[in-house]
Amino acid sequence: MASVNDLPEEILEYILCLISPYNDLRSCRQVCHRWYTCCQGVVEKRKSRFFSALKVGCVKWFSPAYPSHIIPISRRYSHSACVFESSMYVFGGCTSTNTTFNDLWRFDLGLHEWTRLLTTGTYPSPKAYASMVTWNNCLVLFGGWTHPSLYPLHQQWVLFSELHVYDIIGNRWTQLYYPGSPPPTAGHSASVHGSVMVVFGGLQKQEGTFASTNDVFCLDLVRQYWFKPVVSEPVPKPRYGHSQIKLDERHVLILAGCGGSNKLYSDIWLLTIPDNIYNRSAKWHWEQIHVEESEHMPSQMWYNPACKVGNSVVVLSTRGTSSAAAGGNMSQLLVPGSVRRQPANVWIPPVQHPEVQPHEHPCVERHQLEPNVNGQRGFLRPGIHPADQAGSSSDENDDGNIQGVHGGQGMPGRGRPRPSIRPNASSDRERRLQVLSRMKERLRELSRQQEPSVATLIKPSPSRSTVIPHMLDISHVVSHKEARWWPVNQANGVQTCIGLPPQPSLLYSLVLGRGHLIMFGGIPHDPTGGQGQETVSNTVIFVSAPSSSYFAA
């Protein structure tokens, strides 16, 4: 009788490619040597097919749905995320109201389930814009930013130089104090080379002022101390919000970034680490990379994380030319306060006031038009038109006299009973109704006149603005110091994809899984536009190769 072991390897590989590349595929590896070999082939083919799908622009967008009774992770952006084995870990972040978190979540990449880890030890401070990397079954968290409470007023926002290590197996946070620590830093980047964590750039607080930096600091995780290497000239400009890509143990790639208002960068730099990373006298060499075909560069690289896939770097962004005008607002993302409270991307039509004849508008003094403030004058009457409010205000001012309209028989001031019907109330009411009727007709006429122009301004765009993968070829970065942007392939002007691509956003996390990219969180394209809390995302989006192209020729 035939069994599964009698299947050809091609058929067995096809079956294995349909299961989850995490726990399920790991279990299949343990069946026998033949299955182990087939699983290894599936892993390599997944990587190859995903790279080819990104290159031709045909990708699959998938977002898992959660049952109604399950509450996933809260909405956030500027969080820290990294992948360890079959899980993605997410720490901290903040909301659109600058509320920061210090919670740690684990997302099972195979089961698509969120778990909040109730850890022990010394918790990190609530913060965002921190760096988090994996090393030796641990998560290393450094730096970050938080906004102070509303009271007392005029507090400065806080940068951190805290260093915490989370033991994944022991489920415990530990705060470490090593000599030579950098100044409080946020918006920086980090990568691990051997047992050394390399930190570059960020926003720092030095001598009471906040400024971006281009310093390189290294943390020896084994010998437990910080050191600042000697670097060669020229060096990249100070920046934060950039991406740091580890090419190998001796090379680091820095992409884009922001140096402040109107200081947006799209340059690329290569940092070469000496053979002996512990040699304090050896120089670390900076070299700027020549970028070819920059017209295919994404419209935004600042605050858009980049991820290495094969011999390319992937950035998810809209297609177009970078805009320096938009960068003025984006450079304020690290600055809390009112910069995100006023809408900047909402068109508001101008208010057209109706033409009212002089005899239609009663002549009232300024103090009669002032609203009731803290109960100092007047009465709160909901639903009264401003014309009515002005009329009632004059009556209320008359009440302030000791002698009322009834010859002093009432109570002095506001305490006396008011008459149920004011003198000439019926004639005043008829006059105000006539004024309101004419104003209503005038507003209708103005709205009909403005309808074509308003419709033109607020008419939705014919195509929904979405992100697409942009690829930077870095295969010759180390050897020839050159990089090239791949053209964005499109079919009939429409990007070829499966599923619904997400709308443009910033400050999300992008990490590489097993044959796919994982995108989480973020804030809409214009975070300075005062969006509400509901617009911040807590969605997990998988970017992978379509299953139909897995074994395509």
C-alpha positions in Angstrom: 0.0 0.0 0.0 1.4 3.4 -1.0 2.2 6.0 1.7 3.4 9.5 2.0 7.0 8.3 1.8 6.4 7.1 -1.7 5.7 10.6 -3.0 8.2 12.2 -5.2 10.3 14.9 -3.6 8.7 17.6 -5.8 5.2 16.7 -4.5 6.4 16.4 -1.0 8.0 19.9 -1.2 4.8 21.3 -2.7 2.8 19.9 0.3 5.3 21.2 2.8 5.3 24.7 1.3 1.6 25.0 2.2 2.2 24.8 5.9 3.4 27.5 8.3 7.1 28.2 7.9 7.5 28.4 11.7 6.5 25.7 14.2 4.9 23.4 11.7 7.8 23.3 9.4 10.2 22.9 12.3 8.2 19.8 13.4 8.3 18.3 9.9 12.1 18.6 9.9 12.2 16.1 12.8 10.4 13.3 11.0 13.3 11.8 9.0 16.3 12.8 7.0 14.4 12.9 3.8 11.8 15.3 5.2 14.6 17.4 6.7 16.1 17.8 3.3 12.8 18.7 1.7 12.1 21.3 4.4 15.5 22.9 3.8 14.6 23.1 0.1 11.3 24.7 1.0 13.0 27.3 3.0 15.4 28.2 0.2 12.6 28.3 -2.4 10.5 30.6 -0.1 13.4 33.0 0.1 14.0 32.9 -3.7 10.4 33.3 -4.6 9.8 36.1 -2.2 12.8 38.0 -3.6 11.6 37.5 -7.1 8.1 38.6 -6.2 9.5 41.8 -4.7 11.7 42.4 -7.8 8.8 42.1 -10.3 6.4 43.9 -8.0 3.9 41.1 -7.5 3.4 40.6 -3.8 0.6 39.4 -1.5 -0.7 41.6 1.3 -2.4 39.7 4.1 -3.7 40.9 7.5 -4.9 38.3 10.0 -8.3 38.9 11.5 -9.0 38.5 15.2 -12.2 37.2 16.9 -14.4 39.8 18.4 -13.8 38.5 22.0 -10.0 38.8 21.6 -8.5 42.2 22.3 -5.2 42.5 20.5 -2.3 44.9 21.2 -3.3 48.5 21.5 -2.7 51.0 18.7 0.7 52.5 18.6 3.6 53.8 16.5 7.3 54.5 17.1 7.5 51.3 19.0 10.4 48.8 19.0 10.1 45.4 17.3 12.3 42.5 16.4 12.0 38.8 15.5 13.3 35.9 17.6 12.7 32.4 16.3 8.9 32.0 15.7 7.8 35.2 17.4 7.8 39.0 16.9 8.4 41.0 20.1 7.0 44.6 20.4 7.9 47.0 23.1 6.5 50.4 24.0 5.6 53.0 21.5 3.1 55.9 21.8 -0.3 57.1 20.6 -1.2 60.2 18.7 -1.7 61.9 22.1 1.9 61.3 23.1 0.9 58.6 25.6 3.9 56.1 25.8 3.9 52.5 26.9 6.3 50.2 28.6 4.5 46.9 27.9 6.1 44.0 26.1 4.0 41.8 23.6 4.8 38.7 21.7 3.2 37.9 18.4 3.2 34.2 17.4 4.0 34.3 13.7 2.7 30.8 13.1 -0.6 31.1 15.0 -1.1 34.8 14.5 -1.9 35.4 18.2 -0.9 38.2 20.5 0.3 37.6 24.1 1.1 40.3 26.6 4.1 39.2 28.6 3.7 39.7 32.4 7.4 40.0 33.1 9.4 40.3 36.3 12.4 42.4 37.2 13.0 46.1 36.6 10.7 47.4 34.0 11.9 50.0 31.5 10.3 53.5 31.6 7.3 54.1 29.3 8.9 55.4 26.1 9.1 55.4 22.3 11.8 55.8 19.6 14.0 53.2 21.4 16.2 50.6 19.8 15.7 46.9 20.4 17.9 44.1 19.1 18.3 40.4 19.8 21.4 38.8 21.3 22.1 35.5 23.0 18.4 34.7 23.7 17.9 38.2 25.0 16.3 41.5 23.9 18.6 44.5 24.4 16.7 47.8 24.7 18.4 51.2 24.8 17.4 54.9 24.8 14.0 56.3 24.0 11.8 59.3 24.5 8.6 60.1 26.4 6.4 63.1 26.9 5.8 64.4 30.4 2.4 64.7 32.1 0.3 67.7 31.4 0.7 69.1 34.8 2.7 70.9 36.0 2.9 73.0 32.9 5.9 73.7 30.7 7.8 70.5 31.4 10.5 69.4 29.0 10.1 66.1 27.2 12.4 63.4 28.4 15.2 61.4 26.7 16.6 58.2 28.2 19.9 56.6 28.3 18.5 53.5 30.1 19.8 50.1 29.1 17.6 47.1 29.7 18.0 43.4 28.8 15.1 41.1 28.7 15.8 37.4 29.2 13.4 35.6 26.8 13.7 32.2 28.6 13.5 33.6 32.1 10.9 36.2 31.3 12.7 38.9 33.3 13.8 42.5 32.7 17.2 43.6 34.0 18.5 47.2 34.0 22.2 47.5 33.4 24.6 50.3 34.3 27.8 50.2 32.2 30.5 52.9 32.1 30.9 55.2 29.1 27.2 55.3 28.3 26.0 57.7 25.6 24.0 60.8 26.4 20.2 60.3 26.6 19.2 59.4 23.0 16.1 58.7 21.0 15.4 58.1 17.3 18.7 56.3 16.9 19.5 52.9 15.3 21.4 49.8 16.4 22.7 46.5 15.2 24.7 43.6 16.8 28.0 42.5 15.3 29.3 39.5 17.2 29.0 40.5 20.8 29.1 44.3 20.2 26.0 46.5 19.7 26.7 49.4 17.4 24.5 52.5 17.9 24.5 55.4 15.4 22.9 58.8 15.4 19.7 59.9 17.1 18.5 62.9 19.0 20.4 63.7 22.1 20.2 66.2 25.0 23.6 67.8 25.5 24.2 70.8 27.7 20.5 71.5 28.1 19.7 71.5 24.4 18.3 68.9 22.0 20.2 68.3 18.8 20.7 65.4 16.3 24.0 63.6 16.3 26.2 61.5 14.1 28.2 59.8 16.8 28.9 56.1 16.9 28.8 54.3 20.2 29.5 50.6 20.9 28.4 48.4 23.7 30.5 45.3 24.5 27.8 42.9 25.7 30.4 40.4 27.0 32.9 42.7 28.7 30.1 45.0 29.8 31.3 48.5 28.9 30.6 51.3 26.3 33.2 52.7 24.1 33.3 55.3 21.3 35.4 54.3 18.3 37.6 56.6 16.2 36.0 57.2 12.8 37.4 58.7 9.6 36.3 61.8 7.7 34.0 62.6 6.1 31.1 61.5 8.2 27.3 61.5 7.7 25.5 64.6 8.8 23.8 64.4 12.2 20.4 62.7 11.9 17.6 60.6 13.5 14.8 58.6 12.1 17.1 56.7 9.7 17.6 53.0 9.0 20.6 50.9 9.9 21.2 47.7 7.9 23.7 45.0 9.0 25.3 43.7 5.8 27.7 41.4 7.6 29.9 41.4 10.7 32.1 44.2 9.4 29.8 46.4 7.4 26.8 48.7 8.3 24.6 50.6 6.0 22.9 53.9 7.0 20.0 55.1 4.9 18.2 58.5 4.8 17.2 60.2 8.0 16.2 63.6 9.3 18.5 66.3 10.8 15.7 68.7 11.8 13.4 71.2 10.2 14.0 71.2 6.4 16.9 68.8 6.8 15.8 65.6 5.1 18.4 63.2 3.8 18.2 60.4 1.2 21.9 59.6 1.1 23.4 56.3 1.9 26.6 55.7 3.9 28.7 52.6 4.5 30.5 52.1 7.8 33.4 49.6 7.7 34.3 48.0 11.1 38.0 46.9 11.7 38.9 43.3 11.7 39.5 43.5 15.4 36.4 45.4 16.7 38.0 45.6 20.2 41.0 47.5 19.0 40.4 51.0 20.4 43.0 52.7 18.2 41.8 51.2 14.9 39.7 53.6 12.7 36.2 52.9 11.6 35.8 54.1 8.0 32.8 56.0 6.6 32.2 56.1 2.9 29.3 57.6 1.0 27.6 55.3 -1.5 27.0 56.4 -5.0 23.3 55.8 -5.8 22.2 55.1 -9.4 18.7 55.5 -10.8 17.6 57.7 -8.0 14.4 58.6 -9.9 13.1 55.2 -8.8 13.7 56.1 -5.2 10.6 56.0 -2.9 8.9 59.3 -2.2 9.8 59.1 1.5 12.6 57.3 3.2 12.7 59.2 6.4 10.7 57.5 9.2 10.1 54.6 6.8 12.0 51.6 8.1 14.1 49.6 5.7 14.7 45.9 5.8 17.3 43.7 4.1 16.0 40.9 1.9 18.7 38.9 0.1 21.1 41.4 -1.5 18.6 44.2 -1.6 17.0 46.6 0.8 13.2 47.0 0.8 11.4 50.2 1.6 7.5 50.3 1.6 6.4 53.7 0.4 4.4 55.5 -2.3 5.8 56.1 -5.7 7.0 59.6 -6.6 9.6 62.2 -5.9 10.5 63.2 -2.4 9.0 66.4 -1.1 11.1 68.7 1.0 8.0 70.7 1.9 6.5 67.7 3.6 9.7 67.2 5.6 9.2 70.4 7.5 6.3 68.7 9.3 7.9 65.3 9.5 10.9 66.7 11.2 8.7 67.6 14.1 7.7 64.1 14.9 10.0 63.9 17.8 8.8 67.2 19.2 5.7 66.9 21.3 3.1 69.6 21.9 0.7 71.2 19.6 2.3 70.3 16.3 0.0 67.3 15.9 -3.1 68.9 17.3 -4.2 71.1 14.4 -5.2 69.5 11.2 -2.8 70.2 8.4 -4.2 67.9 5.7 -7.9 68.8 5.8 -9.2 71.3 3.4 -11.8 73.6 5.0 -13.9 75.7 2.6 -13.9 79.5 3.4 -16.9 80.7 5.3 -19.2 82.8 3.3 -21.1 85.3 5.4 -24.5 86.3 4.0 -25.1 89.9 3.1 -27.4 91.3 5.7 -29.0 94.7 5.3 -28.3 97.2 8.1 -31.9 97.3 9.3 -31.9 93.5 9.5 -29.2 93.3 12.2 -30.0 95.0 15.5 -27.4 97.4 16.8 -26.1 96.0 20.0 -23.2 97.0 22.2 -20.1 94.8 22.4 -20.7 93.8 26.0 -24.1 92.4 24.9 -22.5 90.0 22.5 -20.0 88.5 24.9 -20.9 85.0 26.0 -21.5 83.8 29.5 -18.1 83.3 31.1 -18.0 81.2 34.3 -21.5 82.4 35.3 -20.4 86.0 35.7 -23.3 87.3 33.7 -26.3 86.0 31.8 -27.9 82.5 31.8 -27.0 79.4 29.9 -29.8 78.7 27.5 -29.2 75.9 25.0 -30.6 76.3 21.5 -30.8 80.1 21.5 -29.7 81.9 18.3 -27.0 84.6 18.7 -29.7 87.1 17.9 -31.8 85.8 20.8 -28.8 85.6 23.0 -28.1 89.3 22.3 -31.7 90.2 23.1 -31.7 88.2 26.3 -28.4 89.7 27.4 -29.9 93.2 27.3 -32.7 92.0 29.5 -30.3 90.4 31.9 -28.3 93.6 32.1 -31.5 95.4 33.0 -31.9 92.8 35.8 -28.8 94.1 37.4 -30.6 97.3 38.5 -32.1 97.5 42.0 -35.4 98.7 40.6 -36.8 96.2 38.1 -39.3 96.9 35.3 -42.1 96.4 37.7 -41.4 99.3 39.9 -39.1 97.7 42.3 -41.5 94.9 43.4 -39.1 92.1 42.5 -35.9 90.9 44.1 -32.8 92.9 43.6 -30.3 91.7 40.8 -30.6 88.2 39.3 -32.5 86.9 42.4 -35.8 88.4 41.5 -38.3 86.4 39.4 -38.2 87.1 35.7 -41.4 87.9 33.9 -42.9 85.0 31.9 -43.4 87.1 28.8 -41.0 90.0 28.0 -42.5 93.2 26.7 -42.9 93.2 22.9 -41.9 89.5 22.8 -44.2 88.5 20.0 -43.0 91.4 17.7 -39.4 90.6 18.4 -39.9 87.0 17.7 -41.6 87.7 14.3 -38.8 90.0 13.3 -36.1 87.5 14.2 -37.8 84.8 12.3 -37.9 87.0 9.2 -34.2 87.6 9.5 -33.4 83.9 9.9 -35.5 83.1 6.9 -33.7 85.6 4.7 -30.3 84.3 6.0 -31.3 80.7 5.2 -32.3 81.6 1.7 -29.1 83.5 1.2 -27.0 80.5 2.4 -28.8 78.2 0.1 -28.0 80.4 -2.9 -24.4 80.7 -1.9 -24.1 76.9 -1.5 -25.5 76.3 -5.0 -23.0 78.8 -6.4 -20.1 77.1 -4.7 -21.1 73.5 -5.3 -19.0 72.9 -8.5 -15.8 74.4 -7.0 -16.1 72.5 -3.7 -16.8 69.2 -5.5 -13.7 69.7 -7.5 -11.6 70.4 -4.4 -12.8 67.5 -2.3 -13.3 65.0 -5.1 -11.5 61.8 -4.1 -8.6 60.7 -6.2 -9.4 58.1 -8.9 -6.9 55.6 -7.3 -6.4 54.8 -3.7 -3.0 55.9 -2.4 -1.2 52.8 -1.2 2.4 51.7 -0.5 4.4 49.6 -2.9 7.8 47.8 -2.3 10.9 49.7 -3.5 14.1 47.8 -3.8 17.7 49.0 -3.5 20.3 46.7 -5.0 23.2 46.6 -2.6 25.1 43.7 -4.1 28.0 46.0 -5.1 28.0 48.3 -2.0 31.0 46.7 -0.4 33.0 46.1 -3.5 32.3 49.1 -5.7 30.6 51.5 -3.2 27.6 51.6 -5.5 23.9 51.0 -5.1 21.0 51.1 -7.5 17.2 51.5 -7.2 15.2 48.9 -9.1 12.5 50.3 -11.3 9.0 49.8 -9.9 7.3 47.4 -12.3 3.7 48.1 -13.1 1.2 46.6 -15.4 -1.0 49.1 -17.3 -0.2 51.7 -14.7 -1.5 49.6 -11.8 0.7 47.8 -9.3 0.3 44.1 -9.6 -0.5 42.6 -6.2 -2.9 40.3 -4.3 -4.9 41.6 -1.4 -5.3 45.2 -0.3 -2.1 47.2 0.2 -2.1 49.5 3.2 -2.3 53.2 3.0 0.9 55.2 3.4 2.0 55.5 7.0 5.1 56.4 9.0 6.9 55.1 12.1 5.7 51.5 11.8 8.0 48.6 12.3 9.2 46.4 9.4 11.0 43.1 10.2 11.9 40.1 8.1 10.3 36.7 8.8 10.7 33.4 7.0 9.9 34.2 3.4 7.9 37.4 4.1 8.0 40.9 5.7 6.0 41.7 8.8 4.7 45.3 9.0 3.0 46.5 12.3 1.5 49.6 13.7 2.3 53.1 12.4 0.5 56.4 12.0 -1.0 57.8 8.8 1.0 59.6 6.2 0.7 63.0 7.8 1.1 62.5 11.6 1.1 66.3 12.2 -2.4 66.5 10.9 -4.1 66.0 14.3 -5.6 62.6 13.6 -7.5 61.0 16.4 -6.4 58.0 18.3 -8.5 55.7 16.2 -6.3 56.4 13.1 -3.1 54.9 14.7 -2.8 51.3 13.6 -2.4 48.0 15.5 -2.7 45.9 12.3 -0.2 43.2 11.4 0.4 43.0 7.7 2.3 40.2 6.0 4.0 40.9 2.7 4.8 37.7 0.9 5.0 36.1 -2.5 1.7 34.9 -4.0 1.2 31.2 -3.6 0.4 30.9 -7.3 3.9 32.0 -8.2 5.6 29.7 -5.8 6.5 27.1 -8.4 6.0 29.3 -11.4 8.5 28.9 -14.1 
